[in-house]
Amino acid sequence: MRKFCLSSLLLSITFSIQAQLVSPLKTLIWSDTLQQFEFSDYKLHDALYFKGAAFDDASYGYFPYFFESIEMPFPGTANIILSDEVYQPVALKRGMLPTDVFKVLQNTPLIKIGYGVETKKPYAQISIVPLRKNANTGLVEKLVSFRYNLTVIPSAENTIRGTDNYALHSVLSSGNWYKISVTRDGIHKIDKTFLDGLGISTSSIDPHNIRVYGNGGGMLPEANAIFRHDDLVENPIKVVGEEDGRFDAGDYILFYGQGPDRWAYDSASAKFYHINNLYSKEAYYFITTDLGPGKRVVDQQSSVQPVNQQVTVFNDYAFHEQNLDNFLTSGREWYGETFEFETSQSFPFSFTNIVTTTPVKVTATVASKSIYSSNYFSMYAAGQAMVVNESIPAICAVYTCPVANAKKLEGQFTATSGSFDVQLDYTKLAQDAVGWLDYIEVNVSRNLSWTGSQMNFRNSFTLAPANISQFNVSNTNSSLMIWDVTHPTNPQNQLTTFNGSESQFAIATDTLREFVIFANNEGYTPGAIGMIPN
């Protein structure tokens, strides 16, 4: 989540050896109720809050932090010590956080120091999570006032950011480039007809020089600290028929493309959640033939280490989300179906080869609006109740109050088949009540079996240090291919052993691996946009 600077303290004290400063008294005005904020997963979460608080869930979870940028008299390293601290127990009039949220707290506040440059001057950027667990009582306490003592020690080394290497210019700045679009994850296929229609003269190119560039799908991260490519990256591809130096009618390109929406794994809840792209329904890739021989997908050997995990199932998921209604005609929070007159609605999901012995996990976020009464949402699937009469409180009638209150519904059920409906019921206890659906997410387990068309698969159950897992994909044949697309801009051809009707391979699963299995002549057709200017 984007960091919000509370203020800038412009102080400059110079000493021959080091500089020291003591801040004025800082007072934090805490809210006595939990507040809801949208974090990097683009979902609402309850959080503690004080006036002017910043949030960065990648660094501090859902805890608020105090941020201040301080001018240093010279480049160097800074040390900070708190003084005159006053703490109070965290006591909320409304709302409660799970106790395990506070397990990470120590008996002193977490303090981090970063460095930056503003108007060509060095700055120390201090971040303080103003919470602690009292060593004597074990209670969680909030910092309500304090001073900080900052010492700056000059350094011969450059401690300021700016040593990273960046591209001097975009690869798109010269040569002929052609833009294409993809809408889903998977193997994409480009043939001669497609290239000719795009504007590339296939009769005059050497197919060895075909290159595909792209940085994968999803939105750019908002936090500056999160990695992102500073220019387009060349992606390894497979060009069938390039050996003769011509791109003939039967030749084609295979590349792995990611769509605009992303999924991420939450180890705490042991399920995947989606990140809906708020700005685009397509992701884009670029083709050129002007830069010489391009990258090709290389083989990845199966691990020879002893196998300690056998994989015959995989995680799969799906979501339903429609951006139909923006309450304030402002901001990026959108909701979908309305529950006003049609208060019971069903949403179909379908999965092939579902494992019926593993519970299906369902998550939905809904909202309710009424100034007179609380109202209720219930959630069912396959005739089984997962959430019954979850209360959503009324809003207040003051214009500063939220337009509606949101609530996350979570449950699980036992599926008897791969096709089922998720049903949401809205119980209106007031005439003015209106409900909305934000999204529904479904997490299932499927048998790892080839279904006749390309399929992405992954397995979170074997995710652990030192694990070597053997993946056993049933119902296959020797002509099928499996690519390791864990790093989507650098796919690798996973070599397998064909045993009966199973394709088998072993690999370390200390990180979450993603694969795609496909026939060597299949692929989704990307969208053709055409030649773009430099």
Residue pairs with C-beta under 8 A, 6 or more apart in sequence:
1 37
1 38
1 39
1 40
1 55
1 56
1 57
1 58
1 222
1 223
2 222
2 223
3 54
3 55
3 56
3 67
3 223
3 224
4 52
4 53
4 54
4 55
4 67
5 54
5 67
5 68
5 69
6 52
6 54
6 66
6 67
6 68
7 52
7 68
8 68
8 69
8 70
8 71
8 118
9 23
9 68
9 69
9 70
9 71
10 70
10 71
11 21
11 70
11 71
12 71
12 72
12 73
13 19
13 20
13 21
13 73
14 73
14 74
17 153
17 154
18 76
18 151
18 152
18 153
18 154
19 72
19 73
19 74
19 151
19 152
20 149
20 150
20 151
20 152
21 70
21 149
21 150
22 83
22 147
22 148
22 149
22 150
23 68
23 147
23 148
23 149
23 150
24 147
25 84
25 145
25 146
25 147
26 66
26 145
26 146
26 147
26 148
27 144
27 145
28 50
28 51
28 66
28 130
28 142
28 143
28 144
28 145
29 50
29 51
30 48
30 49
30 50
30 142
30 144
31 48
31 49
31 50
31 51
32 91
32 92
32 93
32 94
33 92
33 93
33 94
33 95
34 46
34 47
34 48
34 49
34 92
34 94
34 95
34 96
34 97
35 46
35 47
35 48
35 49
36 44
36 45
36 46
36 47
36 406
37 44
37 45
37 47
37 49
37 55
37 62
38 44
38 45
38 333
39 45
39 55
39 57
39 62
40 57
40 58
40 221
40 222
40 223
41 57
41 264
41 273
41 275
42 275
42 276
42 278
42 332
43 273
43 365
43 408
44 365
44 406
44 408
45 62
46 62
46 95
46 97
47 55
47 62
47 63
47 64
48 63
48 64
48 90
48 97
48 131
48 142
49 64
50 64
50 66
50 130
50 142
53 64
53 65
53 66
54 64
54 65
54 66
54 67
54 127
55 62
55 64
55 65
56 65
56 127
56 223
56 225
58 223
58 225
58 226
59 112
59 127
59 225
60 110
60 127
60 129
61 101
61 104
62 101
63 129
63 131
64 129
64 130
65 127
65 128
65 129
65 130
66 126
66 127
66 128
66 129
66 130
67 125
67 126
67 127
67 128
68 125
68 126
69 116
69 118
69 123
69 124
69 125
69 126
70 78
70 123
70 124
70 125
70 126
70 150
71 118
71 121
71 122
71 123
72 78
72 121
72 122
72 123
72 124
72 152
73 152
74 122
74 152
74 154
75 122
75 154
75 155
75 158
75 159
75 160
76 122
76 152
76 153
76 154
76 155
76 159
77 152
77 153
77 155
77 159
78 113
78 115
78 124
78 126
78 150
78 151
78 152
78 153
79 113
79 150
79 151
79 153
80 111
80 113
80 126
80 148
80 149
80 150
80 151
81 148
81 149
82 108
82 109
82 111
82 128
82 146
82 147
82 148
82 149
83 146
83 147
83 148
83 149
84 145
84 146
84 147
85 143
85 145
85 146
86 143
86 144
86 145
86 146
87 132
87 134
87 141
87 142
87 143
87 144
88 141
88 142
88 144
89 139
89 140
89 141
89 142
90 131
90 139
90 140
90 141
90 142
102 131
102 133
102 140
105 131
105 132
105 133
105 140
106 132
106 133
107 132
107 133
107 134
107 135
108 132
109 128
109 129
109 130
109 131
109 132
109 143
110 128
110 129
111 126
111 127
111 128
111 129
112 126
112 127
113 124
113 125
113 126
113 127
114 124
114 125
114 127
115 122
115 123
115 124
115 125
115 159
115 160
115 161
116 122
116 123
116 125
116 160
116 161
117 123
117 160
117 161
117 162
122 159
122 160
124 150
124 152
126 148
126 150
128 143
128 148
130 142
130 143
130 146
131 140
131 141
131 142
131 143
132 140
132 141
132 143
133 139
133 140
133 141
134 140
134 141
166 230
167 230
167 231
170 231
170 232
171 213
171 231
171 232
171 288
172 232
172 286
172 532
172 534
173 534
174 534
175 288
175 290
175 291
175 534
176 288
176 289
176 290
176 531
177 286
177 287
177 288
177 531
177 532
177 534
178 198
178 199
178 200
178 286
178 287
178 288
178 529
178 530
178 531
178 532
179 284
179 285
179 286
179 529
179 530
179 531
179 532
180 190
180 198
180 284
180 285
180 286
180 287
180 526
180 527
180 528
180 529
181 282
181 283
181 284
181 285
181 526
181 527
181 529
182 188
182 217
182 257
182 258
182 259
182 282
182 283
182 284
182 285
182 524
182 526
182 527
183 259
183 260
183 281
183 282
183 283
183 527
184 259
184 524
185 217
185 257
185 258
185 259
185 456
185 516
186 256
186 257
186 454
186 456
186 516
186 518
186 523
186 524
187 254
187 255
187 256
187 454
187 483
187 516
187 518
187 522
187 523
187 524
188 254
188 255
188 256
188 257
188 523
188 524
188 525
188 526
189 252
189 253
189 254
189 521
189 522
189 523
189 524
189 525
190 252
190 253
190 255
190 287
190 523
190 525
190 526
191 251
191 252
191 253
192 202
192 247
192 248
192 249
192 251
192 252
194 525
194 526
194 528
195 202
195 247
195 287
196 202
197 528
198 287
198 528
198 530
198 531
199 530
199 531
200 287
200 289
202 247
205 247
205 289
206 245
206 289
207 239
207 241
207 242
207 245
207 246
207 247
207 251
208 239
208 242
208 245
208 293
208 294
209 289
209 290
209 291
209 292
209 293
209 294
210 237
210 239
210 242
210 247
210 253
210 287
210 289
210 294
211 234
211 237
211 287
211 288
211 289
211 291
211 294
211 295
212 234
212 235
212 237
212 253
212 255
212 285
212 286
212 287
212 294
213 232
213 233
213 234
213 235
213 285
213 286
213 287
213 288
214 232
214 233
214 235
214 257
214 283
214 284
214 285
214 286
214 489
215 228
215 229
215 232
215 233
215 489
216 258
216 283
216 488
216 489
217 257
217 258
217 259
217 260
217 261
217 262
217 277
217 283
217 488
218 258
218 260
218 261
218 262
218 275
218 277
218 283
219 260
219 262
219 275
219 277
219 278
219 279
220 228
221 227
221 228
229 489
232 286
233 489
234 294
234 295
235 255
235 256
235 285
235 295
235 489
235 490
235 491
236 295
236 296
236 297
236 298
236 490
236 491
236 492
237 253
237 254
237 255
237 294
237 295
237 296
237 297
238 253
238 254
238 255
238 296
238 297
238 493
239 251
239 252
239 253
239 254
239 296
240 251
240 252
240 253
240 254
240 520
240 521
241 247
241 248
241 250
241 251
241 252
242 251
252 521
252 523
254 520
254 523
255 285
256 483
256 485
256 488
256 491
256 516
257 283
257 285
257 524
257 526
258 283
258 488
259 282
259 283
260 277
260 280
260 281
260 282
260 283
261 274
261 275
261 276
261 277
262 274
262 275
262 277
263 272
263 273
263 274
263 275
263 317
264 272
264 273
264 275
265 271
265 272
265 460
265 512
266 272
266 273
267 460
267 463
270 460
271 317
271 361
271 363
271 441
271 443
272 315
272 317
272 441
272 443
272 460
273 363
273 441
274 317
274 319
274 321
274 439
274 441
276 319
276 321
276 323
276 439
278 323
278 332
278 334
282 527
284 529
285 526
286 532
297 483
297 491
297 492
297 493
298 492
298 493
299 492
299 493
299 495
300 484
300 492
300 493
300 494
300 495
301 495
302 494
302 495
302 496
302 497
302 504
302 505
302 506
302 507
303 468
303 506
303 507
303 508
304 506
305 468
305 506
305 508
306 468
307 468
307 469
307 470
307 506
308 466
308 467
308 468
308 469
309 462
309 467
309 468
309 469
309 470
309 509
310 469
310 470
310 472
311 448
311 459
311 461
311 462
311 469
311 470
311 471
311 472
312 447
312 448
312 472
312 474
313 355
313 358
313 445
313 446
313 447
313 448
313 459
313 461
314 445
314 446
314 448
314 457
314 458
314 459
315 443
315 444
315 445
315 446
315 457
315 458
315 459
315 460
315 461
316 351
316 443
316 444
316 445
316 446
316 457
317 441
317 442
317 443
317 444
318 349
318 351
318 441
318 442
319 439
319 440
319 441
319 442
320 336
320 347
320 349
320 422
320 439
320 440
321 336
321 438
321 439
321 440
322 336
322 337
323 334
323 335
323 336
324 334
324 335
324 336
324 337
324 338
325 334
325 335
325 336
325 338
325 436
326 333
326 334
326 335
327 333
327 335
327 403
327 404
328 403
334 438
335 367
335 436
335 437
335 438
336 436
336 437
336 438
336 439
337 345
337 436
337 437
338 434
338 435
338 436
339 345
339 366
339 424
339 426
339 434
339 435
339 436
339 437
340 433
340 434
340 435
343 425
343 426
343 427
343 428
343 435
344 423
344 424
344 425
344 426
345 423
345 424
345 437
346 421
346 422
346 423
346 424
347 421
347 422
347 423
347 424
347 440
348 419
348 420
348 421
349 419
349 420
349 421
349 422
349 442
350 418
350 419
350 420
351 418
351 419
351 444
351 446
352 418
352 446
352 451
353 418
353 446
353 447
353 449
353 451
354 360
354 415
354 417
354 418
354 444
354 445
354 446
354 447
355 444
355 445
355 446
355 447
356 414
356 415
356 416
356 417
358 444
358 445
359 412
359 413
359 414
360 381
360 412
360 413
360 414
360 415
360 420
360 442
360 443
360 444
361 410
361 411
361 412
361 442
361 443
361 444
362 379
362 381
362 386
362 409
362 410
362 411
362 412
362 413
362 422
362 440
362 441
362 442
362 443
363 408
363 409
363 410
363 440
363 441
363 443
364 379
364 408
364 409
364 422
364 424
364 437
364 438
364 439
364 440
364 441
365 406
365 407
365 408
365 409
365 437
365 438
365 439
366 377
366 392
366 406
366 407
366 409
366 424
366 426
366 435
366 436
366 437
366 438
367 392
367 404
367 405
367 406
367 407
367 435
367 436
367 438
368 375
368 377
368 392
368 404
368 405
368 407
368 426
368 433
368 434
368 435
368 436
369 395
369 403
369 404
369 405
369 432
369 433
369 434
369 435
370 394
370 395
370 428
370 429
370 430
370 432
370 433
370 434
371 394
371 395
371 396
371 397
371 430
371 432
372 394
372 430
372 431
372 432
372 433
373 394
373 429
373 430
373 433
374 391
374 392
374 393
374 394
374 429
375 391
375 392
375 394
375 426
375 427
375 428
375 429
375 430
375 433
375 435
376 389
376 390
376 391
376 392
376 426
376 427
376 429
377 387
377 389
377 390
377 392
377 407
377 409
377 424
377 425
377 426
377 427
377 435
378 385
378 387
378 388
378 389
378 390
378 424
378 425
378 427
379 385
379 386
379 387
379 390
379 409
379 411
379 422
379 423
379 424
379 425
380 386
380 422
380 423
380 425
381 413
381 415
381 420
381 421
381 422
381 423
382 413
382 414
382 415
382 416
382 420
382 421
384 413
384 414
386 409
386 410
386 411
386 412
386 413
387 409
387 410
387 411
389 427
390 407
390 409
392 405
392 406
392 407
393 405
394 405
394 430
395 401
395 402
395 403
395 404
395 405
404 434
404 436
406 438
415 444
422 440
422 442
424 437
424 440
426 433
426 435
428 435
446 457
447 474
448 457
448 459
448 471
448 472
448 473
448 474
449 473
449 474
449 475
450 473
450 474
450 475
450 476
450 480
450 503
450 517
451 475
453 518
453 519
453 522
454 516
454 517
454 518
454 519
454 522
454 523
454 524
455 516
455 517
455 518
456 485
456 514
456 515
456 516
457 473
457 514
457 515
457 516
457 517
458 512
458 513
458 514
458 515
459 469
459 471
459 509
459 513
460 512
462 469
462 509
463 509
463 510
463 511
463 512
464 509
464 510
465 510
466 510
467 508
467 509
467 510
468 506
468 507
468 508
468 509
469 506
469 507
469 508
469 509
470 504
470 505
470 506
471 504
471 505
471 506
471 507
471 515
472 502
472 503
472 504
473 482
473 496
473 502
473 503
473 504
473 517
474 501
474 502
475 501
476 498
476 501
476 502
476 503
476 517
477 498
477 501
478 498
479 519
479 520
480 503
480 517
480 518
480 519
480 520
481 493
481 517
481 518
481 519
481 520
482 493
482 494
482 496
482 503
482 505
482 515
482 516
482 517
483 491
483 492
483 493
483 494
483 515
483 516
483 518
484 491
484 492
484 493
484 494
484 507
484 513
484 514
484 515
485 491
485 514
485 515
485 516
486 511
486 512
486 513
486 514
486 515
488 514
494 505
494 507
494 515
495 505
496 503
496 504
496 505
497 503
497 504
497 505
498 504
503 517
507 513
